[in-house]
Amino acid sequence: MTHTDAPTGYRSGQMSLSVVFGGASVAFWFCCPFWMLVWLMALPLGLAGLVRGSIEYRAASRQSAGRGPSVTGLALSSIGTVAAVAYMIFVFTHPDLPIQE
């Protein structure tokens, strides 16, 4: 049974949504060789993981519960988001790339 103070849809045995979003944003970078398309998918997933991770972290700190899954989700989401933003900046600052012609 779910506690009334628990975040929406979060149960003790269930994986954190921030870990799922963050893991997906990082996994795209390792699994797909087409980085021009990857950053378009990894950026929204990473941002969603950051938002969900901060919500889960606040809920866990209010309940004095374990913050491990939310911190893991925040870390993975941060890595995926930073990689997407860095690649986006790289692409837009190098107009000589063949993909932009």
Secondary structure, 3 states (H helix, E strand, C coil): CCCCCCCCCCCCCCCCHHHHHHHHHHHHHHHCCCHHHHHHHHHHHHHHHHHHHHHHHHHHHHHCCCCHHHHHHHHHHHHHHHHHHHHHHHHHHCCCCHHHC
